[in-house]
Amino acid sequence: MTPPPILGPKGPSSDAASGREIGGGVIPQKVHAVRWRGQAVEIIDQRRLPGRLARRRCRRLEDVAEAIETLQVRGAPAIGVTAAFGVYLGVCRVAASDRAGFLRRLEQGVARLRRTRPTAVNLGWALDRMRRVVRGHPADTVPAWQRRLLDEARAIEAEDQQRCAAIGHAGAALLRSGDTVMTHCNTGSLATAGLGTAQAIFVTAHVQGKRIHVIACEARPVWQGARLTMWELQRYGVPATLICDTAAASTMVRRRIAAVIVGADRIAVNGDTANKIGTYALAILARAHGIPFYVAAPSSTVDLATPSGRRIPIEERSSSEVTAPCALQIAPRGVRVANPAFDVTPHPLIDGIITERGVLRPPYRRSLRALFTFPASGVVRPAPLDDPQRGSSSLRCSASLVPRSARDTVPARPVQLPVRTTSLAGPQRTSDTGASVEVNDEG
Ligand code: MRU
């Protein structure tokens, strides 16, 4: 289902990626995790951050698929945008007379990209949109289809920028000066085409002049929190502290945390949310300590075809991410490893879902559907975190605080992917054909 026009608290903003005035302050120039440049999709090779800001141009669909699989580009919305350009790359050289060849390559390309990362629903959402552009115009010529596909990929990119800006405003309205918020993984410019989801909230609040402090969990085993979130927050000048994932509970006891705000890779119809492994643990800890737990995500992350978290496929990644992170062998070779990249936070643990159209509250079956209607009935305007829905910050540690329905939501069986081994700090890979080139920083 296609959502209606984006209506954030301040309406659509074209400033999300440009570094102009937003909400009384200036958002610094964002980094472009993905953008279309010179007949190629240009990405930042995020495996090399924070050490190196290396950009790479993918000129073939296979380069794009490999970049997604190996986490050169990552984060659900950024994956969707990159894959959309990848679909175009897969058919942009088909001869004008070869309609059958075009349609065959389109389907093959969509299928190849769909296999890259199974949990992030923005991927399938973007691929379906790209397919529809062609299937919806069966009488078009090949050049017309090609033009439509590039336009659609650009539209997906632009819409993501607008959604990020709107999420930033909706979420920033929840925060007050002096608040400390905890987050997980990377949800910023590197994970989207815009300013981010949860991280757009932090940056927007900071730019609005609110004194906020972000506590970022490191996000093992790939360390998106340590490597990427801290790098971005440092660039934007947002005060932040990095903690080990295992320090989250004690940090909730020792510091006054106003809220935990995370991103999402897929939100089921009932509100169950898949996000980076460790999110579920944070949600339980937040509930046990009376801290509100929010998910920030665009409507493109909502999967109306998936009824609950049980049906969300969980990507299982290479064991080397755990045993040899950053090319350092920390576990004996040959040990058995489980490496699910995501977990599912059951909806009873989620106090609100911050979207481009405002903050959704339970029951999510109703409010998530309302997100796709116009006007959006049931979508609650942002309210300060100390409203009646905000939990007490006093320590309340009891397993029974986790609702029974939460304990009953068993994440789906992991899906084993043919993911190639990759080193986060490893040397730059170029495609076999040399079709990808490394371009200089800040291009
Ligand atoms: O494996 P990754 O790095 O792609 O996982 C990313 C996350 O889990 C993010 O929290 C999620 O995609 C939201 S990004 C705005």
Residues whose N, C-alpha, C, O or C-beta is under 5 A from the ligand:
A	BS01	MRU	R74 G75 A76 H184 C185 N186 T187 A191 T197 Q224 G263 A264 D265 N275 K276
